[in-house]
Amino acid sequence: MKISDDLEKLLPFGYLFLILMGILKDSIFYYQFGINILRYSTIMDILISPIAEFTSNPIILAAITILFLAHFYLPSFLAKNKDLAFVKRSFELKSTDELSPEETKSYYNGIAIKSLVVFLLSFFLGYGLAGGYFTTKKLKENKLDYSYQLDFNEGESKNVFIIGNNSLYYFYLVKGDKKIKITPLASIKNIALNENKMID
């Protein structure tokens, strides 16, 4: 059994795992603002949440790409360096002397998958917890940067801090008001970055 065969069989489960992690991350993040994000999300929002998360920032995208590539080649690395003390300790390797070549490959593939799961779980949980915590902390300390301007269909404009958005709603705070606002995208005519913020 080739490494690619093992991974190919796990791809559907892998994507399901990423969707669950995306839901978990968003739920933890928005919960800190008192928002049940699932009530405001569509099926499409949920399905694309992990992809949207990975592509939200070039640094995150690069880090995730490197992470996946590293874990793709990790089984080969473990097989070649299984006798090194730090490799044994780091991955808690067991002897594969009594295993067949196919069983050995599957064993190292399993370790790589478990390691990837742990990294991704840590990423999503950490992102959700830290993102919500630091934003709510800035809100309490009046340190939020209200750098966006929302222009509404009725002609009104507001300087806001955008907490987030999905395919249906914007979640934001208006300067001088600590109450979370939830507005349908259809009611917003335009969104712009304030000129003074662009200069900064």
Order of alpha helices (4+ residues) and beta strands (2+ residues): alpha-alpha-alpha-alpha-alpha-beta-beta-beta-beta-beta-alpha
